[in-house]
Amino acid sequence: MLNWSEMSIQEILALAIADEEEARDYYRHAAGLAGNMHTRRVLMGLAEMEQGHAETLRKELEELSVQRDLEAGMAD
């Protein structure tokens, strides 16, 4: 069980990215199994949304890393 109060924002974002990627893969897999073209398109659209969420979270994580590095540089 996760202890959220002891996790850093970086750890939380990393978990969120993994969750988004898992959801993306789930939708892609389901799309591959779908027999109906409309259903396949909807599922692939959902997969793309999850990929977008993962990318947004990755950018946030990167920005936090840059900010942390800048703050560390200011302390020198």
CYANA upper distance limits for C-alpha pairs under 8 A (distance plus 0.5 A):
  3 ASN  CA      7 MET  CA      7.26
  4 TRP  CA     12 ILE  CA      8.47
  7 MET  CA     11 GLU  CA      6.51
  7 MET  CA     12 ILE  CA      7.05
  8 SER  CA     12 ILE  CA      6.83
  9 ILE  CA     13 LEU  CA      6.56
 10 GLN  CA     14 ALA  CA      6.62
 10 GLN  CA     61 LEU  CA      6.74
 10 GLN  CA     64 LEU  CA      8.19
 11 GLU  CA     15 LEU  CA      6.78
 12 ILE  CA     16 ALA  CA      6.70
 13 LEU  CA     17 ILE  CA      6.60
 13 LEU  CA     57 LEU  CA      6.92
 13 LEU  CA     58 ARG  CA      8.21
 13 LEU  CA     61 LEU  CA      7.05
 14 ALA  CA     18 ALA  CA      6.82
 14 ALA  CA     58 ARG  CA      8.46
 14 ALA  CA     61 LEU  CA      8.31
 15 LEU  CA     19 ASP  CA      6.72
 16 ALA  CA     20 GLU  CA      6.70
 16 ALA  CA     54 ALA  CA      8.15
 16 ALA  CA     57 LEU  CA      8.01
 17 ILE  CA     21 GLU  CA      6.68
 17 ILE  CA     53 HIS  CA      8.28
 17 ILE  CA     54 ALA  CA      5.43
 17 ILE  CA     55 GLU  CA      8.46
 17 ILE  CA     57 LEU  CA      6.76
 17 ILE  CA     58 ARG  CA      7.47
 18 ALA  CA     22 GLU  CA      6.60
 18 ALA  CA     54 ALA  CA      8.28
 19 ASP  CA     23 ALA  CA      6.72
 20 GLU  CA     24 ARG  CA      6.62
 20 GLU  CA     50 GLU  CA      5.86
 20 GLU  CA     51 GLN  CA      7.30
 20 GLU  CA     53 HIS  CA      7.08
 20 GLU  CA     54 ALA  CA      5.99
 21 GLU  CA     25 ASP  CA      6.66
 21 GLU  CA     50 GLU  CA      7.23
 21 GLU  CA     51 GLN  CA      7.00
 21 GLU  CA     54 ALA  CA      6.98
 22 GLU  CA     26 TYR  CA      6.64
 23 ALA  CA     27 TYR  CA      6.77
 23 ALA  CA     47 ALA  CA      7.66
 23 ALA  CA     50 GLU  CA      7.00
 24 ARG  CA     28 ARG  CA      6.71
 24 ARG  CA     46 LEU  CA      7.82
 24 ARG  CA     47 ALA  CA      4.81
 24 ARG  CA     48 GLU  CA      7.54
 24 ARG  CA     49 MET  CA      8.37
 24 ARG  CA     50 GLU  CA      5.67
 24 ARG  CA     51 GLN  CA      6.61
 25 ASP  CA     29 HIS  CA      6.53
 25 ASP  CA     47 ALA  CA      7.52
 26 TYR  CA     30 ALA  CA      6.65
 26 TYR  CA     47 ALA  CA      8.33
 27 TYR  CA     31 ALA  CA      6.51
 27 TYR  CA     43 LEU  CA      5.88
 27 TYR  CA     44 MET  CA      6.98
 27 TYR  CA     46 LEU  CA      7.08
 27 TYR  CA     47 ALA  CA      5.73
 28 ARG  CA     32 GLY  CA      6.79
 28 ARG  CA     43 LEU  CA      7.25
 28 ARG  CA     44 MET  CA      6.48
 28 ARG  CA     47 ALA  CA      6.47
 29 HIS  CA     33 LEU  CA      7.07
 30 ALA  CA     34 ALA  CA      6.67
 30 ALA  CA     40 ARG  CA      8.30
 30 ALA  CA     43 LEU  CA      7.48
 31 ALA  CA     39 THR  CA      7.68
 31 ALA  CA     40 ARG  CA      5.03
 31 ALA  CA     41 ARG  CA      7.94
 31 ALA  CA     43 LEU  CA      5.87
 31 ALA  CA     44 MET  CA      6.70
 32 GLY  CA     40 ARG  CA      7.65
 34 ALA  CA     39 THR  CA      6.93
 34 ALA  CA     40 ARG  CA      6.12
 35 GLY  CA     39 THR  CA      8.20
 35 GLY  CA     40 ARG  CA      7.97
 36 ASN  CA     40 ARG  CA      6.70
 37 MET  CA     41 ARG  CA      6.68
 38 HIS  CA     42 VAL  CA      6.76
 39 THR  CA     43 LEU  CA      6.64
 40 ARG  CA     44 MET  CA      6.61
 41 ARG  CA     45 GLY  CA      6.56
 42 VAL  CA     46 LEU  CA      6.80
 43 LEU  CA     47 ALA  CA      6.71
 44 MET  CA     48 GLU  CA      6.70
 45 GLY  CA     49 MET  CA      6.80
 46 LEU  CA     50 GLU  CA      6.80
 47 ALA  CA     51 GLN  CA      6.73
 48 GLU  CA     52 GLY  CA      6.68
 49 MET  CA     53 HIS  CA      6.77
 50 GLU  CA     54 ALA  CA      6.76
 51 GLN  CA     55 GLU  CA      6.72
 52 GLY  CA     56 THR  CA      6.64
 53 HIS  CA     57 LEU  CA      6.71
 54 ALA  CA     58 ARG  CA      6.57
 55 GLU  CA     59 LYS  CA      6.71
 56 THR  CA     60 GLU  CA      6.85
 57 LEU  CA     61 LEU  CA      6.64
 58 ARG  CA     62 GLU  CA      6.63
 59 LYS  CA     63 GLU  CA      6.61
 60 GLU  CA     64 LEU  CA      6.72
 61 LEU  CA     65 SER  CA      6.78
 62 GLU  CA     66 VAL  CA      6.73
 63 GLU  CA     67 GLN  CA      6.56
 64 LEU  CA     68 ARG  CA      6.52
 65 SER  CA     69 ASP  CA      6.66
 66 VAL  CA     70 LEU  CA      6.64
 67 GLN  CA     71 GLU  CA      6.62
 68 ARG  CA     72 ALA  CA      6.60
 69 ASP  CA     73 GLY  CA      6.61
 70 LEU  CA     74 MET  CA      6.78
 71 GLU  CA     75 ALA  CA      6.98
 72 ALA  CA     76 ASP  CA      7.34
